[in-house]
Amino acid sequence: MTIKELETMVSRLNKIRGFEKEAYCFDEKNKYKANPNVFYVDKSYGGYCLHQVGRDGKGSHARTLRSTKKELYEYVRYIIEGYCMAQRDGAV
């Protein structure tokens, strides 16, 4: 399992949800800013965790426990499958 594969899966989650591709960008004044709601991989403390930027573009929230790349890949895959099932059932 590579970090690229994991980040590709997280990009897929962002696309399905209609969020921006990147967690951060430059605004019209060329200032660095966060894109609201975007999921991204946090790599720290020897592990990996799925984080989501806050709705207002400030701060972030951990959405999974810190784990290995493979475990996080599977967590994200389950989230995607659950969301797709909910879409099919008309829940979202």
Secondary structure, 3 states (H helix, E strand, C coil): CCHHHHHHHHHHHHHHHCCCCCCEEECCCCCEEECCCCEEEEEECCEEEEEEECCCCCCEEECCCCECHHHHHHHHHHHHHHHHHHHHCCCC
